[in-house]
Amino acid sequence: MIGRILFGLCSISTFLVMLTVMVFVRNLPKLMRLFLSLLRRLLYLSYLLYMAVLTWLNNHSQYQTGVCLLESPAREIASALLSLLTYGLLCIFRSKPFSWWVAGCWLLHGFLVGYLWQDFFEPEGLSMGDKLW
């Protein structure tokens, strides 16, 4: 009796796992399109925020330092540092420990926003790859 109940539970759980995997595989193209759309929006919102901050900083610092923060190498470094500063402030306000792995991801995000700065002005925006579906 208990063996039949356990066998039934194992069969149902195996069926549910297989069904979930098949639905996930079937909807993978739609999920990837959704993920890329969310990534584009996140990068664009970060770009708008960083553009406002870096433009304000550039107006105040270019005269004194002679470095334009809106040109390529300085823009990428400033975006990465601004992103790292954002993560640091989030850690302080949320009372979370500082993780170097997460800080590296935030640095990479800031560098990517600084690197793709000009791509936000194109008509296609951030078109990542060819449309396969």
C-alpha positions as CSV (number, residue, x, y, z in Angstrom):
1,M,0.0,0.0,0.0
2,I,2.7,2.5,1.0
3,G,4.8,1.3,-2.0
4,R,2.0,2.2,-4.4
5,I,1.5,5.6,-2.8
6,L,5.2,6.4,-3.1
7,F,5.3,5.1,-6.7
8,G,2.3,7.3,-7.5
9,L,4.0,10.3,-6.0
10,C,7.3,9.7,-7.8
11,S,5.4,9.2,-11.1
12,I,3.4,12.4,-10.7
13,S,6.5,14.4,-9.7
14,T,8.5,13.0,-12.7
15,F,5.6,13.9,-15.0
16,L,5.4,17.4,-13.6
17,V,9.1,18.0,-14.0
18,M,9.1,16.7,-17.6
19,L,6.1,18.8,-18.4
20,T,7.8,21.9,-17.0
21,V,10.9,21.2,-18.9
22,M,9.0,20.7,-22.2
23,V,7.0,23.9,-21.7
24,F,10.2,25.8,-20.9
25,V,11.9,24.4,-24.1
26,R,8.9,25.2,-26.2
27,N,8.7,28.8,-25.0
28,L,12.5,29.4,-25.0
29,P,12.5,31.7,-28.0
30,K,9.8,33.9,-26.5
31,L,11.6,33.9,-23.1
32,M,14.8,34.9,-24.8
33,R,13.1,37.8,-26.6
34,L,11.6,38.9,-23.3
35,F,15.0,38.7,-21.6
36,L,16.7,40.7,-24.3
37,S,14.0,43.3,-24.2
38,L,14.3,43.6,-20.5
39,L,18.1,43.9,-20.9
40,R,17.8,46.6,-23.5
41,R,15.4,48.6,-21.2
42,L,17.7,48.2,-18.2
43,L,20.7,49.4,-20.2
44,Y,18.7,52.3,-21.7
45,L,17.5,53.4,-18.3
46,S,21.0,53.2,-16.9
47,Y,22.2,55.2,-19.9
48,L,19.7,58.0,-19.2
49,L,20.7,58.1,-15.6
50,Y,24.4,58.0,-16.3
51,M,24.1,60.6,-19.1
52,A,22.4,63.1,-16.8
53,V,25.0,62.6,-14.0
54,L,28.0,62.6,-16.4
55,T,26.8,65.6,-18.3
56,W,26.3,67.5,-15.0
57,L,29.8,66.4,-13.8
58,N,31.3,67.2,-17.2
59,N,29.9,70.8,-17.1
60,H,31.6,71.4,-13.8
61,S,34.9,69.5,-14.2
62,Q,35.9,69.9,-17.8
63,Y,37.1,73.5,-17.3
64,Q,39.2,72.6,-14.3
65,T,40.7,69.3,-15.4
66,G,40.6,69.5,-19.2
67,V,39.1,66.0,-19.4
68,C,35.8,65.5,-21.2
69,L,33.8,62.8,-19.4
70,L,31.6,62.3,-22.5
71,E,34.4,61.0,-24.7
72,S,35.3,57.3,-25.1
73,P,37.9,56.2,-22.5
74,A,36.9,58.6,-19.8
75,R,33.2,57.9,-20.3
76,E,33.6,54.1,-19.9
77,I,35.7,54.6,-16.7
78,A,33.3,57.1,-15.3
79,S,30.3,54.9,-16.0
80,A,31.9,51.9,-14.4
81,L,32.9,54.0,-11.3
82,L,29.4,55.5,-11.1
83,S,27.9,52.0,-11.3
84,L,30.2,50.8,-8.6
85,L,29.3,53.8,-6.5
86,T,25.6,52.9,-7.0
87,Y,26.2,49.4,-5.8
88,G,28.2,50.6,-2.8
89,L,25.3,53.0,-1.8
90,L,22.8,50.1,-2.1
91,C,24.9,48.0,0.2
92,I,25.1,50.7,2.8
93,F,21.4,51.5,2.7
94,R,20.3,47.9,2.7
95,S,22.9,46.9,5.3
96,K,24.2,44.1,3.1
97,P,27.8,42.9,3.0
98,F,29.9,44.0,0.0
99,S,30.5,41.2,-2.4
100,W,33.3,41.4,-4.9
101,W,31.6,39.2,-7.4
102,V,28.5,41.4,-7.4
103,A,30.7,44.5,-7.6
104,G,32.4,43.0,-10.6
105,C,29.0,42.6,-12.3
106,W,28.1,46.2,-11.5
107,L,31.5,47.3,-12.9
108,L,30.9,45.3,-16.0
109,H,27.4,46.8,-16.3
110,G,28.8,50.4,-16.0
111,F,31.5,49.6,-18.6
112,L,29.0,48.2,-21.0
113,V,26.8,51.3,-20.7
114,G,29.8,53.5,-21.3
115,Y,30.9,51.3,-24.3
116,L,27.5,51.2,-25.9
117,W,26.9,55.0,-25.4
118,Q,26.7,55.8,-29.1
119,D,24.5,52.8,-29.9
120,F,21.5,54.2,-28.0
121,F,21.1,56.9,-30.7
122,E,20.8,54.5,-33.6
123,P,17.3,53.8,-35.0
124,E,17.5,50.2,-34.1
125,G,18.8,50.9,-30.6
126,L,20.4,47.9,-29.1
127,S,19.6,45.2,-31.7
128,M,21.5,42.2,-30.3
129,G,21.9,39.6,-33.0
130,D,19.7,38.6,-35.9
131,K,16.1,37.8,-35.6
132,L,15.9,34.0,-35.9
133,W,12.2,33.6,-35.1
